[in-house]
Amino acid sequence: MNDDILSVIYLLLVLVLIIPGFIYAIKNKKEFFNNLFIWILIIGVIVIISKFLFY
């Protein structure tokens, strides 16, 4: 398989492991969406940095 495909699969598997505990831990909807936005930013920054460093 291509390395990009494996990276996406690994990222999705990590998210599958994290999201149930993340949802269970946060009862407040506003706090949930705030933390979800932060996680999206973190993942986006990691993807962008990895694209610039490895290509």
MIVEXTI-345984 format. One record per atom (N, C-alpha, C, O, CB): x, y, z. Coordinates in steps of 0.1 Angstrom, whole numbers, plus 2048, in hexadecimal, padded with zeros to 3 digits. Glycine has a CB too. Example, Ala and Ser with C-alpha at 12.3 -4.5 7.8 and 13.67 -1.06 7.14 Angstrom:
residues 2
8847C784E 87B7D384E 8847DF84E 88E7DF855 8717D385A 8807EA847 8897F5847 88180084F 88680B850 88D7FA839 
END
This chain:
residues 55
8087F4800 800800800 80980C800 81480C804 7F780080C 8038177FC 8098247FC 80A82980A 802827812 80282E7F2 81583080D 81783681A 80C84081E 80884182A 82483D81B 807847814 7FC851817 7EF84981C 7E884E825 7F985A80B 7EC83E815 7E0837819 7E2831827 7D883182F 7DE82B80F 7EE82C82A 7F0826837 7EF831842 7EA82F84D 7FE820838 7F483D83F 7F3848849 7E584C84C 7E184E857 7FB855843 7DD84C841 7CE84F843 7C884484B 7C0847854 7C7851836 7CB838848 7C582D850 7C982D85F 7C082C867 7C981F84A 7D6830861 7DA83186F 7D383D876 7CF83B882 7E9833870 7D2848870 7CB854876 7BD850879 7B8854884 7CC86086D 7B684A870 7A8846872 7A783C87E 79D83D886 7A2841866 7B083387E 7AF829889 7B2830897 7AB82C8A1 7B981E887 7BB839897 7BD8408A4 7B18488A8 7AD8498B3 7CA84A8A2 7AB84F89E 79E8568A1 79384D8A6 78C8518AF 79A85E894 7928418A0 7888388A5 78A8348B3 7818328BB 78882B89C 7978338B7 79A8308C5 79883B8CF 7948398DA 7A882B8C6 79A8488CA 7998538D3 78B8598D4 78785D8DF 7A285E8CD 7838598C9 7768608C9 76C85A8D3 7668638DA 77085F8BB 76B84D8D6 7618498E0 76484F8EE 75B8538F5 76083A8E0 77084E8F2 7748548FF 7728638FF 76E868909 782850903 7758698F4 7748778F3 76687C8F5 7638858FC 77A87C8E5 75D8758EE 74E8788EF 7498758FD 74187D902 7468708E4 74D86A903 748866910 74D87091B 746873924 74D858914 759875919 75F87E923 75988C923 75989392D 76E87F921 753890918 74E89E917 73F89E916 73989890C 7558A590A 7398A3920 72A8A3920 7248B091A 7198B0915 7258A292E 72C8BB91B 7278C8917 72A8C9908 7358C7903 72E8D491E 71F8CD900 7208CD8F1 72A8D88ED 7328D68E3 7138D08EB 72A8E48F3 7338EF8F0 7418EB8F2 74A8ED8E9 7308FB8F8 7448E48FD 7528E0900 7568D58F6 7618D48F2 7538DB90E 74C8CC8F2 74F8C18E9 7538C78DB 75E8C38D6 7438B88E7 74C8D18D6 74F8D68C9 75C8DF8CA 7638DF8C0 7448DF8C4 75E8E58D5 76B8EC8D6 7778E38D6 7818E58CF 76B8F48E4 7768D88DD 7818CE8DD 7828C78D0 78D8C48CB 77F8C48E8 7778C48C9 7778BE8BC 77E8C88B2 7868C38AA 7698BB8B7 77C8D58B3 7828DE8AA 7918DF8AD 7998DF8A3 77C8EC8AC 7958DE8B9 7A38DE8BD 7AA8D18B7 7B58D28B1 7A58DE8CC 7A38C58B8 7A98B98B2 7AA8BA8A3 7B48B589D 7A18AD8B6 7A08C089C 7A18C288E 7AD8CA88A 7B48C8880 7948C7889 7AF8D5892 7BA8DE88F 7C88D6891 7D18D8889 7BA8EA898 7C98CF89C 7D58C789E 7D88BD893 7E38BD88E 7D48C08AC 7CE8B688F 7D08AC884 7D38B3877 7DB8AE86F 7C38A3883 7CC8BE874 7CF8C6868 7DE8CB868 7E48CA85E 7C68D2867 7E28D0873 7F08D5874 7FA8CA872 8048CB86B 7F38DC882 7F78BE878 8008B3876 8018AE868 80B8AB862 7FC8A787F 7F58AE861 7F58AA853 7FC8B384A 8048AF842 7E68A884E 7FA8C084D 8018CB845 8108CA847 8188CB83D 7FB8D9848 8148C9853 8238C8856 8298BC850 8348BC84B 8258C9865 8228B1851 8278A484B 8288A583C 83189F836 81E89884F 81F8AC836 8208AE827 82C8B6823 8338B3819 8138B5822 82F8C182B 83A8C9827 8478C382B 8518C5823 8398D682F 8488BB835 8558B5839 8588A9831 8648A682F 8548B1848 84F8A182D 852894826 850894817 85288A811 84988A82C 84C8A0811 84B8A1803 8528AC7FD 8528AE7F1 83D8A17FF 
END
